[in-house]
Amino acid sequence: MAGRRPDGAAAGAVAGALMILRLVWPVWALVLVLGPLLVLCGAAWWRARRTRDGTSTSWLRRGAMVLCTLVIGLAPAVPAETQRVETNAEVFFVVDRTGSMAAEDYDGARPRLDGVRHDLVAVMNAVPGARYSVIAFDSQATRQLPLTTDGRAVRTWAETLRQEITFYSAGSTIDRPVRALTGALEGAAERNPANVRLVFFLSDGENTDGDDSSATGETVGYGHLAPLVDGGAVLGYGTAQGGQMRSYDGTDATGPGTDAPYITDDTQPGSPPAVSRIDERNLRQVAEGLGVQYSHRIAPTPVDDLVAGIDIEEIASDGRRDLSTYRDVYWPAAALLAVLVAWEALGLTSRWRRLQEVAA
């Protein structure tokens, strides 16, 4: 039987230069369950020797059975071979769909979400054959698509992408998807540690809900994710001059490209139309935290430069594609345990027959 060594399963449990312990049970469980049984067998054997009641051999046999079980639980194994496995790319899109992403200052007077739709599909086409996932955030962050190889699902999601309903808007916070992205990356790394993970963060960088972490000079909290990210980019949308946003109530009669009223700024006298401006400082902080590049996107231009430096084969050359397999060598203990159990069963059967004869 051969399998992959679980991460950390044999830490501190190396037997010899090559043998490892794969640990079917945790060490504490082995000690808790088998320790008392081994002590019991040893004490009973010592008592049998002193009283010469003829059961010392039986207790030695039972002690050997406990030791065989211990060996099976430790699961000793020796290296079998090292294989080179293919590495798949996993692409995580983090998409801002707050109301400010409807601001009409992309490629002239188009909404920023038009740029997001274009770039999301363009990046997917530039990294073909990968697995893709989408996390969207507005008033909350949600996993819109789990990792999938179905590019059509990603295109369909991009085509139906809309800003959040204005009535339910709670403002923008660029930190909002941190928890969702952390869970997605950690889960992917645990399930497929050999895969390459790319993150593309698409936003205007605005913080408008009063919880502006960047306003105090603090770095936006993505730095802890850098070890889980092999590449990608932060894509920023909007201009310094900013743009106004149409309100959206969930129907096709509202939102960008309609005559719906503009979202107003109720903090100003007369409640004039609100103006959203890109916050490149926030976006650069996110890029720095993730360890990826930042790109200001003002028109539907090619994205080749964003993926040109991403070489899946080179990234995976750090050894993660080397899959070490091990051959379990606890089978002698299992075979011996089977013999001992059969011997114990035979002994118990003989004893039962003698008791029946005495009773008769």
N, C-alpha and C positions, 0 to 999 in steps of 0.2 A: 504494500500500500504506500503510495507516494502522495505528498501534498505540499502545499506551500507553508512555510513556517510563519505562524502568526506573529505580528509585530509585538515584541516584548514578552512573548509567551515563555521564552527560555532565558530571559535576562537573569543573569546570576546563576544559571543552572547548567553550565557547560560541564559535561563529563568527559575529560580528556581533551585532546586537541581538536577532534573532529566531531565527536558525538554531542548532540544537543538534547534537551528535554523539552518536549512539545506541550506537556502538561494538559492532559485530558480534563483533570480537575485542578482547581487552584491549590497551592501548597497548603493553605490553611484548612481547606476541606479534607485533604488527605490526612493531615495530622489529627484533625478533630474526629474523623470517622475511624481511621485505621490505627491510630495511636493507642487508644484504650483497648482495642481488640488484641494488639500485639502484647501489651502489658498483661492482659488477662491470660493469654496463652503461655507467656513466660512464667507467670506466677503459678498457674495450674501445673505446668511441667515440673517446676521445682518442688511443688507439694507432692506430685506423683512419685518423684524420685525418692523423697524422704519416706513416704508411706509405703512405697513399693506395691501400689494397688494395680499395677499392670496397665495404666493409662498414659504413661509417659510418652510412648510412641505416638499415640493418638494426638496428644497436645503438641508434639513436635510437628506432626503433619498439619495440624490446624494453623500453627504459627507460620509454617511454610506457605500455606494458602494465603494468609494475610500479606506476607512479603511479596508473593507473586502478584497479588492485587495492587500492591503499592507500585511495583515496577510497571504494571500496565497503566496505572494512573499517571505516572511520570512520563510515559510514552517516549522512551529513548529513541533517537533516530540518527542516522548518518547521512551526509550529503550524497545525493544521487547524481544530479547534474545541474548545470546552469543553462537556462534557455533564454534566447533573445526573443522577446514578444513584441508584437506590433503595438504602437502607442496611438491611441485615438485622442483627438483634440476635443475638449469640452468648452463650448463658448457660452458665456453667461452675459446676456444683455440686461442691463439695469436701466429702465426707461422712466423718465419723468413725464407724468401726464397731468401735472397740476395745471390750474387755469392759466398760469403765466406762459405755458408752452403753446398757447393759442395766440400769443402776441404776434402781430403782423409786421415783422421786421426781418424775415428770412428771404433771401433772393428777391429783394425788392419789398413787396408788401404781402408776401405769402406767410401763413402761420408757421411757426417753428416746427410744429408736428409734421409738416410736409417734409422737412429735412430729416427728421427722425425716421419717417417711413422709408425714405430713399436710402439712408445710410444703413439702417438695420438690414435691409435686403441686400445691399451692396456688400456689406461685411460678410454676410452669410455666403454669398456667391464667391467671395474672395477666399473663404476658408471652407471649401467643399468637403463633403464626406465626414464632417464633424457631428457631434451631438450638440444640440442647441437648447438653451433654457432662457425664459424671459421672466424677469422680476419687474413689476411696475409699481410705482409709488405715487400717491397723491396725498389724501388725508391719512392713508395707511399704506403699508407695503405688502404686496401679495405676490405669490408665485403664480404667474399666469400660465406658464408652460413648464412642465418638468423636462428634464433632459430627454430629447428625442432626436432621432435621425430624420424625422419627417420635415423636410424643408417647406413643404406646402403648408403645414400648420403654422410655421413662422410667418410665411408670406400672408396667409389669411389673417393672422393676428395683426400684422402691420397694417394691412388694408383697412381693418376695422378699428384701428386705434383712434380714440377720441379723448379730448380733455375731460377732466372730471366735471360732474354736474356742478354748476356754479353755486347753487343753493347749499350744497353739502361741503363746500370748500372750507378747509381749516387752515389754509395757508401753506406755504412751501417750507420744507426743511430738508436740506440736502443730506442730513444725517439719517433721515427716516428709514432708508432701506438697509442700514448697516446690519441689523439683526437678521433680516431675511437673507441677505447675501452671505453672512457668516455661516448660517445654517446650511445653505446650499453648497458652499465651498467645502465646509468641513465634512458634510455628508458625502460629497463626490470624492474627496480625498480618501475617506475611509473605505468606500466601496471599491474604488478603482485608483489606487495610489500610483499606478504606472502611467495614468493618463496625464495629458498636458491641459492645463486650465487657463483659459483666456477670458478676461473681463472687459466688456465695452460699456462704459457708463455714459448715457446720453441725457443731458440736462442743460438748463440755463444757469444753474448755480444759485438761484435766488433763495434767500431765507426771508420769509415774510410773516411768520406766525409768532414773532416775538421771542423765539428760542434760537437766536442766532449765535451759534458757537463761535463763528468767525469774528463776530463783533468784538469779542473780548481778546482777540489775538490767539485763541486756542486753535490748534490744528484739528480739522475735521477728522472724526475717529475712524479712519480706514487703515491705519498703519499696521494693526495687528493681522491684517489679511495678506500682507505682502508675501509671507512665506508660502501661501497657498496659490498665489497668482504667478503664472509664468509669462504673461504678456497681455497685450490688449491696448486700450486707449480710453481717455476721457474725451468725449466730444461735446463741445460747448456751442449753444445756439443763442442767437440774439445779437443785439448791437448795444453800444454804449448809449446811443440816442434813445433806444427802446422802442416799444410799439404798444398799441392798444389791443385789447382783447374783447372779442365778442362773447356775450354770455351764452351759456349752454344749459338747456333743461332736459337733455336726453333725447330730444326729437330732431329730425332732420331739418326742421325749420329754424333751428338755432345753431350757434357755433360759427366757426370760420366760413366765409363765403356766403353768408346770409345777411339779412337786414336786421338781425337781432341787435338789441341795444348793447353798447359797450359796457363792460364791467366798470363800475365807478369807484372812485377813491373817496370813501365817506369820511376820511380823516381831514380832508381839505374843504374849505368853505365852498359851498355850492355843489359839492360832490362831482367834480369833473371826471371825465374818463381816466381810469387808472393807466399808468404807463409802467410796463415791465422792462427792466434793463438786465442784461447779462451780468453776472458776477464772476468774472474770470479768476479773481483771487480765490474764491471758494473752489472753483473747478480745478485750479492748479494744485490746491491743497489735497484734493481727492486723488489727483493723478500722482502726486508725490507719495501719498500714503500707500497707494496700491503698487507703486513702483512702475508705472506705465507713463506713456507720453500723453501730452495734452494737444488737442487740435481744435481750433476755432472754425466752425462750420457755418459759412454764410451763403452757400449755394450748393446745388446738387452736383458737386464735382466728384471725380473718382476717389476711391478710398485705398488705392493700391499702396500709397505711401504709409498708410496706417498698419498694413499687414506685411509690408516688404521686409521688415526686420524680424518677422516671426517665422523661424525655421523649426518646425515641429521635430524633425529628426535631431537637430542640434540641441534643442532644449532637453530632449529626452536622453541625450548622451551622458547625463550625469549619473547613470547607473540604474535609474528607476526601471529601465526596460530589461535589466538582467534579473530574471526570475529564478531563484534558487529553489530546487525541489529536494525533498528529503525522503529517505526510505525508513519506515518504522522498523525497529528491531526488537519490539517487545513480544514478538510471536513465540520465542522460546518460553518466556514466562507464562504466556497464555496456554501453551501446550502442556507445560508442567502443571499448571493450575487445573486443567481438565483431568489429568491423571490423578492428581490429589483428590479432586472432588469425587471421582469414580471410586477411589480407594476408601474415602470417607463414607460414601453411600454403601459400599460393600460391608464395611465394618458396622455401620448402623443397622443394616439388614440382618447380619449375623447376630448382633446383640438382641434385636427384636425377637428373633426366632428363639433364642435361649430363654428370654423372659416368658414367651408363650409356653415353652415346654415346662418351665418351672411352675407357671400358673396352672397348667393342666395337671 
